[in-house]
Amino acid sequence: MLVSHKLKFLYIHIPKNWGSSLYTSFKQVDEDLIDTHMPDEGNRVDKTHMLPQHHCKYEVIQSAIDDGYKIFSTIREPEDRFYSFLKYARTYLNNPNHRFYDYCYINAIRNKAYLQSCMFIHGCPQSEFIYDGERKITDKDFLCDENLFENLSEYFGVEIKGSHKNPSPENVENNIEFDDFKDIYKLDQQLYNALKS
């Protein structure tokens, strides 16, 4: 998560949703910006990318609401994010560049392995970060697109400049197809489509 006491916001940092760019951009506006980039508890909780059940545990969301903070997230096109987190898993989690390992990793996500180990959190559906059961914990969600920083500037009433270009990954390795796993991200697609319309 990112927390700004100056702009009075709490950003729900969904992994692979331009969070690093947002950190760099908001840091230019608020030099005291807080990044909860802390390791887990026994490899279970990634405090950078906490799910609502973890927010409740740390009473982060409720205290932000009580203090009048805006709570927002960014939502990425699900297929783009799918290939981005696969690239991340191959690069940073020592997941070999091999079709078998990709399928094992994604099926672990289908079986909600991210609840047991934060090594799967980057593939966790976006909707799981902003819904606690039926309750939505964010006030506002923004699309990860070319208008993001303009929309954030308008929302916060201060100019927020994009720090760098976020490229879309291509599915060029191992012929892994998003369509084979889109059932996992059905709610993400609905969320994205609703924001886009």
N, C-alpha and C positions, 0 to 999 in steps of 0.2 A: 504494500500500500504506500501511497504518498499522502502526507499530511501537511497542509499549509495553514498555519495560524494567521498569517497575514491576509490570505485570500479566503480563509475560513472554508476549507474544503477537505474532504477525504476522498482520494481516488482509489477505487477498487481496481487493483492492478491484475487484470486477467493476462496470463502469460501469452506471449507472441502477439500482443495487441498494441504495439508501439509504445509500451511503457517506458523503455529507455529513452526514446525521443521525447516523451512527455516530461520525464525527469529533467533532462537537459534544458528543455524549454522553460519549464516552471522555475528551475533553479536561477535563471536569468532574472526572473521577476521577484523571487523570494529566496534570498541567500540562506535563509534558515529552514528551507524545505526539509522535511523529514522523510527519509526513505527507510521503511521497516525491513531492509534487506538483512535479515538475520537468519542463520541456519535453524534447523528444525529441533524438535524434541524427539530424539531417537529416530530420525529420518521419517517422521510422520507429518509434521506440520512445517510447511514452507511459509514463513511469516511474511515473505514478499507477496505470495499468492495465496492468501488464506481464503478458505471457503467460509460460508456464513456460520457454520457450526463452530469454526475456530474464532470468528469475530465475536460470537456470543461468549465464548470462553474467556476472551480477553476484554470483553465489554467495550470493545472499540466503537462499534456502530452506535450503540445506544448513547454513549457519552457524547459522540459527535452530534447526534440528533438533538440531545438535550441542550447542547451549546449552540444550536442553530447553524451548524456546518452543512454545506452542500455535499451530497454524496453522489459521485458519478463514476461512470465507467466508459470504456471505449469498446465497441463491438466490431469485429473484423469479419469479412466475408469468409464463411466457414471453409470453403475449399482452399482458399489462399492460406488460411491458418493451418489447415491439415498438412500441407506440404512444408510449411515453415516449421512446425513442431517435429516433423519427421527429420528434417535437416538438423534441427537442434539435437534430437536424440542421437543421431549418428555421430555428430561432432563432439558433443559434450558428455554424453552418457555412455560412451564406448559401446554404442549399439552398432554392430558391424553393418556395412553397406551391403546388406543381403536381404533378399525378399523374405526369407523365413523369419529373420529377426524382426523385420518390419511388421509382419503379420502377428507375431507373438506380442510385440509391444502394443499394437493397436487393439488386439483382442483383450489384453490385460486392462486397457482403458475401458473397453466395452463392459468388462466385469467389475468396474469401479475400483481398480487397484489403487487409484489415487487417494482413496480413503485410508489405505494402509501404508502407503509409501509415497512420499512427495516426488520420487523420481518420475512418476507418471503424471504429475500435475500439469505439465505443459500441453498434454493432450486432453485434459479434462474439458468437457463441454463448457462453453462460455456461460450458458444459462445457469449452471450450477454455482457460479460465483456471485450472481446477482439475485438469485431466488433462494429463500429459506422456506422450503415447502411451497406454499402458495403466496407467501409474503415476499414482495419485491423490496430489496434493501436499498436500491439506488433511487435517487430523485430524478436522475437524467442519465441517458446513455447517448453517446455520440458515435457516429460511424467513423471507422478508420478509412478516411478518403482524403482527397485533395482539399476539401473544405474544413478539415478537422480544426486546424489552428485558428482559422477565421471564426468558426463557430464557438470555439472556446474563448476567444477574445471577446466576442459579443456577450457570451454567458457571464463572464467574470468582470466585464467592463474595463479590461486592461489588455494592452497588446501582448499577445503571446506568439512568438515567432517559432516556426518549425525549425528544428535543429539540423535535421538531415533527411534525405529521401529514404523511405522504407520500401525496398524493392519487393515485388511479389515473386516468390520462388516458383520454379517450374518443375513439373513432374517429369523429369528426364531420366531418373534412375529406377531400375528394377520394375518398371511398369506397374507400380502400385497405384490403384485407382481409387479416388475419393468415393465414387459411386458404390464401391463394395462395402463401404463403412458409413454411408450417409445416415443410416438408421440411428447411429450414436449421436449424430448432430442435427437431428430433426428439429428440436426446439431452437437450436442456434439459428437454423435457416429461417424459421418463423420469426424469430427476434430480429434478425438482420433484415428480412423482407419488410417487416412492419416499420422499422426505422427508415428504410429506403423509400417507402411510399409516401 
